[in-house]
Amino acid sequence: MRTLQESAAAAAPPLVGDLLLVEDDDELRALMAGALEADGHRVVEAPDGRAALDALAERPFDLLILDLALGPGPDGIEVCRRLRRAGADLHVLVLTARDGEADVVMALEAGADDYVTKPVGVAELRSRVRAVLRRIRPAAPEREVLRHGALALDPAARTAATGAAALHLTLSEFEVLRALMDADGRLLTRRELLRAIFGDDAYRDPRAIDVHIHHLREKLAGAGGDPEAIVTVRGAGYRLSGA
């Protein structure tokens, strides 16, 4: 708690965004919102899942910071599922105080992009927010369309397709696919993929990449593409087929 309060006077990052912060602990939510607002971000607070869904229906946000263990009503997992079922590609950063790998995997399976374990350190929270905003608004977007077999990915437009079928990807899924296509068949370890997505691999569990790869394969298959285009090299990482 003290660390969050002390952060209020820190210098603002160069990028600011519209954030929806969903946390049922009033004191913690206020402290987190205050720290983020001191960085220049515009923060809308929601104390529960129902308020979060209402806020998401009213206006767009750059980032959803979502506690898993909410009070009565939809919990964080359900909020994330509804968001993804509605087709939203909003970046979702999950906050969880729960122990155990299963809860993190459930959140990622529901469509979360990344997670932070409570108690949340302000340096980590601010780093995650900055990384997301850098991905959303790159300083010099690329114009080249990447191609690998039937796959096509436009980094500037943030679109991807297999053949003529569009792939509806979350931001993390998009960046995983982009990293693999940039590598053009070269093996990438899980930590290399984390660094390609976020700029570093600090605070992150490399096994989260496995869930994003699983979702990518499901979406490739659902769009009539080849899920085996992404090859698992057991104990090492992933690469695209054909190399």
C-alpha positions as CSV (number, residue, x, y, z in Angstrom):
1,M,0.0,0.0,0.0
2,R,2.7,2.5,1.0
3,T,4.6,1.9,-2.3
4,L,1.5,2.8,-4.3
5,Q,1.0,6.0,-2.4
6,E,4.6,7.0,-2.7
7,S,4.4,6.5,-6.5
8,A,2.0,9.5,-6.9
9,A,4.8,12.0,-7.4
10,A,6.7,9.9,-10.0
11,A,7.2,11.3,-13.5
12,A,4.5,10.6,-16.0
13,P,5.2,8.1,-18.8
14,P,5.2,9.5,-22.4
15,L,2.0,7.5,-23.3
16,V,-1.3,7.8,-21.5
17,G,-4.5,5.9,-22.0
18,D,-8.1,5.2,-21.0
19,L,-8.1,2.5,-18.3
20,L,-11.0,0.6,-16.7
21,L,-9.9,-0.6,-13.2
22,V,-12.1,-3.3,-11.7
23,E,-11.3,-4.1,-8.0
24,D,-13.8,-4.8,-5.2
25,D,-11.4,-3.6,-2.4
26,D,-12.3,0.1,-2.2
27,E,-9.0,1.2,-0.5
28,L,-6.8,-0.8,-2.9
29,R,-8.8,0.4,-6.0
30,A,-8.5,4.0,-4.9
31,L,-4.7,3.7,-4.3
32,M,-4.1,2.0,-7.7
33,A,-6.3,4.6,-9.5
34,G,-4.5,7.4,-7.8
35,A,-1.1,6.1,-8.9
36,L,-2.2,5.6,-12.5
37,E,-3.9,9.0,-12.6
38,A,-0.7,10.5,-11.4
39,D,1.0,9.0,-14.5
40,G,-1.6,10.9,-16.6
41,H,-3.9,8.0,-17.4
42,R,-7.7,8.5,-17.4
43,V,-9.0,5.9,-15.0
44,V,-12.6,4.7,-14.7
45,E,-13.2,2.6,-11.5
46,A,-15.6,-0.3,-11.1
47,P,-16.2,-2.1,-7.8
48,D,-17.7,-5.3,-9.3
49,G,-18.3,-7.3,-12.4
50,R,-21.7,-5.8,-13.2
51,A,-20.4,-2.3,-13.1
52,A,-17.4,-3.3,-15.2
53,L,-19.7,-4.8,-17.9
54,D,-21.9,-1.6,-17.8
55,A,-18.8,0.6,-18.3
56,L,-17.5,-1.5,-21.2
57,A,-20.9,-1.2,-22.9
58,E,-20.8,2.6,-22.6
59,R,-17.4,3.5,-24.1
60,P,-14.1,2.1,-25.4
61,F,-11.0,1.7,-23.2
62,D,-7.4,1.0,-24.0
63,L,-6.9,-1.4,-21.2
64,L,-9.0,-3.4,-18.7
65,I,-7.3,-4.1,-15.3
66,L,-9.5,-6.8,-13.9
67,D,-9.4,-8.4,-10.5
68,L,-10.4,-12.1,-10.6
69,A,-12.0,-12.4,-7.1
70,L,-14.8,-9.9,-7.3
71,G,-17.9,-9.9,-4.9
72,P,-21.5,-10.8,-5.8
73,G,-22.3,-10.9,-9.5
74,P,-20.0,-11.9,-12.4
75,D,-16.4,-12.6,-11.3
76,G,-13.3,-11.6,-13.3
77,I,-13.3,-14.8,-15.3
78,E,-17.0,-14.3,-16.4
79,V,-16.3,-10.7,-17.3
80,C,-13.5,-11.7,-19.5
81,R,-15.5,-14.5,-21.1
82,R,-18.4,-12.1,-21.9
83,L,-16.0,-9.6,-23.3
84,R,-14.4,-12.1,-25.7
85,R,-17.7,-13.6,-26.7
86,A,-18.7,-10.1,-27.8
87,G,-15.7,-10.0,-30.0
88,A,-13.8,-7.3,-28.1
89,D,-10.0,-7.3,-28.6
90,L,-9.4,-5.0,-25.6
91,H,-6.2,-5.9,-23.7
92,V,-7.1,-7.6,-20.4
93,L,-4.6,-7.5,-17.5
94,V,-5.8,-9.8,-14.7
95,L,-5.1,-9.2,-11.0
96,T,-5.1,-12.3,-8.8
97,A,-4.3,-13.0,-5.2
98,R,-5.1,-16.7,-5.7
99,D,-2.3,-19.3,-5.4
100,G,-1.9,-22.0,-7.9
101,E,-1.4,-22.3,-11.6
102,A,-4.9,-23.4,-12.3
103,D,-6.4,-20.0,-11.6
104,V,-4.0,-18.2,-13.9
105,V,-4.6,-20.8,-16.7
106,M,-8.4,-20.3,-16.3
107,A,-8.0,-16.5,-16.7
108,L,-5.9,-17.0,-19.8
109,E,-8.3,-19.5,-21.2
110,A,-11.1,-17.0,-20.7
111,G,-9.3,-14.6,-22.9
112,A,-7.0,-12.6,-20.6
113,D,-3.7,-11.4,-22.2
114,D,-1.6,-11.2,-19.1
115,Y,-1.7,-11.3,-15.3
116,V,-0.3,-9.8,-12.1
117,T,-0.2,-11.5,-8.7
118,K,-1.3,-9.5,-5.7
119,P,0.0,-7.7,-3.7
120,V,0.7,-5.6,-6.8
121,G,3.9,-3.6,-6.8
122,V,3.6,-0.2,-8.4
123,A,6.7,-0.6,-10.6
124,E,5.2,-3.8,-12.1
125,L,1.8,-2.3,-12.6
126,R,3.1,0.9,-14.3
127,S,5.5,-1.2,-16.4
128,R,2.6,-3.4,-17.7
129,V,0.4,-0.4,-18.5
130,R,3.3,1.3,-20.4
131,A,4.0,-1.9,-22.3
132,V,0.4,-2.2,-23.4
133,L,0.2,1.4,-24.6
134,R,3.4,1.0,-26.6
135,R,1.8,-2.0,-28.4
136,I,-1.4,-0.1,-29.1
137,R,0.3,3.0,-30.3
138,P,3.7,2.1,-31.8
139,A,5.9,5.1,-32.6
140,A,6.6,4.0,-36.2
141,P,4.1,1.4,-37.3
142,E,5.3,-0.9,-40.0
143,R,3.6,-1.0,-43.4
144,E,4.9,-4.3,-44.6
145,V,2.5,-7.3,-44.6
146,L,4.1,-10.4,-43.2
147,R,3.4,-13.7,-45.0
148,H,4.1,-17.3,-44.3
149,G,2.2,-19.9,-46.4
150,A,-1.5,-19.1,-46.1
151,L,-0.9,-16.7,-43.2
152,A,-0.9,-12.9,-43.7
153,L,-0.4,-10.3,-41.0
154,D,-0.5,-6.6,-41.3
155,P,1.3,-5.0,-38.3
156,A,0.1,-1.4,-39.0
157,A,-3.6,-2.4,-39.4
158,R,-3.3,-5.1,-36.7
159,T,-5.1,-7.6,-38.9
160,A,-4.4,-11.2,-39.6
161,A,-5.8,-13.8,-41.9
162,T,-5.4,-17.4,-43.1
163,G,-6.2,-17.5,-46.8
164,A,-9.3,-15.3,-47.3
165,A,-10.6,-15.8,-43.7
166,A,-9.9,-13.2,-41.1
167,L,-8.4,-14.2,-37.7
168,H,-9.9,-12.4,-34.8
169,L,-7.1,-12.2,-32.3
170,T,-6.5,-10.6,-28.9
171,L,-3.5,-8.3,-28.7
172,S,-1.3,-11.0,-27.1
173,E,-2.3,-13.6,-29.7
174,F,-1.6,-11.1,-32.5
175,E,1.9,-10.3,-31.1
176,V,2.7,-14.0,-30.6
177,L,1.8,-14.7,-34.2
178,R,3.7,-11.6,-35.4
179,A,6.9,-12.7,-33.5
180,L,6.7,-16.2,-35.1
181,M,6.2,-14.8,-38.5
182,D,9.1,-12.3,-38.1
183,A,11.3,-15.3,-37.1
184,D,10.3,-17.0,-40.4
185,G,10.6,-20.6,-39.1
186,R,13.3,-20.0,-36.6
187,L,12.7,-21.5,-33.1
188,L,11.6,-19.0,-30.5
189,T,11.7,-19.9,-26.8
190,R,8.9,-18.9,-24.5
191,R,11.0,-16.2,-23.0
192,E,11.9,-14.9,-26.4
193,L,8.2,-14.7,-27.2
194,L,7.5,-12.9,-24.0
195,R,10.2,-10.3,-24.8
196,A,8.8,-10.0,-28.3
197,I,5.3,-9.2,-27.0
198,F,6.1,-7.1,-23.9
199,G,9.7,-5.8,-24.4
200,D,10.9,-7.9,-21.4
201,D,10.0,-11.0,-19.6
202,A,10.0,-9.6,-16.1
203,Y,7.3,-10.8,-13.7
204,R,5.8,-13.1,-16.3
205,D,5.4,-16.9,-16.3
206,P,6.6,-18.3,-19.7
207,R,3.9,-21.0,-19.5
208,A,1.4,-18.3,-20.3
209,I,2.7,-18.5,-23.9
210,D,1.4,-22.0,-24.1
211,V,-2.2,-20.8,-23.6
212,H,-1.8,-18.1,-26.3
213,I,-0.5,-20.7,-28.7
214,H,-3.4,-23.0,-27.9
215,H,-5.9,-20.2,-28.7
216,L,-4.0,-19.3,-31.9
217,R,-4.3,-22.9,-33.1
218,E,-8.0,-23.0,-32.2
219,K,-8.6,-19.9,-34.2
220,L,-6.6,-21.1,-37.2
221,A,-8.6,-24.3,-37.3
222,G,-11.9,-22.4,-36.9
223,A,-11.0,-20.1,-39.8
224,G,-10.2,-23.1,-42.1
225,G,-6.5,-22.7,-41.6
226,D,-3.8,-25.2,-40.5
227,P,-3.3,-25.3,-36.7
228,E,-0.2,-27.4,-37.3
229,A,1.4,-24.3,-38.9
230,I,2.6,-23.6,-35.4
231,V,5.0,-26.3,-34.4
232,T,5.9,-27.2,-30.8
233,V,9.5,-28.1,-30.2
234,R,9.2,-30.0,-26.9
235,G,11.2,-28.5,-24.1
236,A,12.4,-25.6,-26.3
237,G,9.7,-23.4,-27.7
238,Y,7.7,-22.8,-30.9
239,R,8.3,-22.1,-34.6
240,L,6.3,-21.9,-37.8
241,S,6.3,-25.0,-40.1
242,G,8.1,-25.3,-43.3
243,A,11.6,-24.6,-42.0
